[in-house]
Amino acid sequence: NLELRAELAKLQGAKEENKTLRIALTLVKTSDFTFIVAPILGKDAGSDMLTIRLPENQRITVGMPVVTPDKVLVGRVSEVSGSFAQVLLISHPGSSFDAKISETKTVGLVRGQRRYRLLFDLVPKDAKLSLGDTVVTSSLEGAFPANLLVGTIEEIKVSDAQPFLQALLSPFGNLQKEEFLLVITEF
């Protein structure tokens, strides 16, 4: 019985891996960037970092964007060591990048707030923000491809003392469910 259970577990793992590779293959055909598939080895929500395993003979460098198969921005490579890499999540307090609201093209800056929370900051005071607006990456700074999904506006902060608007974002994706990520090597 134990041998059969072990074999079943092995087959279920292979089934999940095949599903993952099918998704990646579909994405290769429809994507405007090149990437490698990297399994997640460890998640540390407290430090807003995660560890991925790199395939052999793949050149990964610090700063490369990391996304889910659904083109949701996760973060960027912050350290490479042999066949492993650390990913600094977009929710890390040291993370910030240009973004825009996809519906109105209003630009701002997304800042990490720890524990997978995000702040859309430096939004012009005269901009119209609405709950549920979709925030995507902008290509202004060139760090990320344009139009990667970031999150939706869940709360708008207006203050007469502040020259800009701010909004709390609910990030897309759920890293707890992801087993692998895509490291974008060219865009």
N, C-alpha and C positions, 0 to 999 in steps of 0.2 A: 504494500500500500504506500509506503513512504517513497519508494522508487517511482511509482506512478504519479504521486503528488509532485515530486521534484521535476519529473518530465513535463507535467501539466504547467507548472510554474515557468519552466524554460520555454515552452511553446507560447504561453501567454506573453512573455517578454518579447519573443520574436515577432508575434503578431503586432504588438505595440510599436516595435521598431520599424516594421514594414509600413504601418500606418503613417508613422513620422516621415519616413523616406518618400512615401507617395505624396504627402503634403509638400515636402521640400521640392520634389520634382515638378509638381504643378506650379509652384511659386517660381521656379527657375524659368519656366516657359512664359510667365506673365509679368515678370518683374523687370524694372528698369535699373536694377543693380545686381552685382554679383555678390555671393555670400558663401560661407561655409556653415555646415550644421555642427553645432557643438552641444553635447549633452551637459545638463546642469549637474554638478557634483555636490554642491553645498549652498545653502541659503542662510544668510545671517540678517534677519529683518532688523535686529537691533542696530547694526552698523550700516544698513542699506548697501550691502555688498553681496555678491555671490561669486561662486567659483564655477568655471566651466572647463571641460576637457577639450583639448584641441586635437584634431585629427593629425596623424603623422604627415610630415612634409608640407604643412600649410604655414605660410608666413603671415603671422598676425602681429600687428603693431599697436602700441598704446594710442588711444584716441579713436580707434575704429568703433563705429556705431554697432549696437546690439539690439535686435528686435525679436519679437515673437513671430511665428509663422503667419499671423494675421496682420503683420506690418504695424504692430504696436511698439513704440519706442520703449525700451527697457533701460538703456544706459549706454555706457561706452567702456571699452577696455581700458583699465587703469594700470595693469601690471601683467607682464607675461613672464612665465618661468617654466621653461621646458615645454611639457605638453599640457600645461595648465595656464589659465588666465583668470585674473580677478576682474569683475565687472562692477564699476561704480554706478549704482542705480540712479535714475533721474530724481529720485526722492532724497538722495543724499544732500545734506546741507551745502556741500561744496559743488553741487551741480547747478548750472544755470544755462539756459540757451534761448535763442530767439524762437518765437512761435507766433501763430496767428489763429484767429477764429475762422474756420473754413467758410462759414456762411457769409461773413461780412468783410473778411480780409483785414480786420483790425489786428494790429500787431502789439506784441508785448514781450515780456521776458518770463519764462517759467523758471521758478526757483524751487529746489528741493526743500522739504520741511520735515524730514525724518519719517520713518515708518510708513513709507509709501503715500505720503501726503504731498501735494503740490500747490504752489501759489502762482497765479498768473498776475504778474506785477508790471508796473510802468505802462499801464494802458492809458492812452490819452483820456483826459477827463470828459471830453465831449463824445466819446465812443458809446455806442449802444450795446450793452451786454445783456444777455438774457440767460436765465437758468436753462441748462440743457444744451447750450451752444457747444459745438465741437471744436476743441483746440488741437491743432496739428503743428508739426514742425514747419519752420520757415527756412528758406535757404540763404538768409541774409548773411550769416556768419560762416556758412559753408561747412559746419561741423557735422551736420546731418543732412540726408536727402530731404527734399521738400515733401510735405504732406504725409509724413508718418503720423499715425494716431497717437495722441498724448492723453487726452481726457475730456471730460465735459464739465461745464461750470455748474457747481452745486451751491455756491453762496457768493454773492457780490458784496464787496466791502466799499462803502462810500464814506469819505470823511472830508469835511470842509477844510481841515487842516492839512490834508495831503494834496499835492498837485496832480496825482495820478489815481486811477481806479485800481482796485485789486479784486481778485476773485479766487476762491478756493476751488480746486479741481478734484474731481473724482477720476482717478486714472483708469484707463481702459486695461483690460487684461487682468489675469489673476496668476501671479507667479507661483502660487501654491499648486496650481494644476499643470503648469508647464514642466515638461521633462527635458526639452531641448530648446535652444535659442539659435538664432542666425546671426553670425558676425558678418557685417557688410564689409567686403574688402574693396569694392569699387562702386562708385555712383556718379 
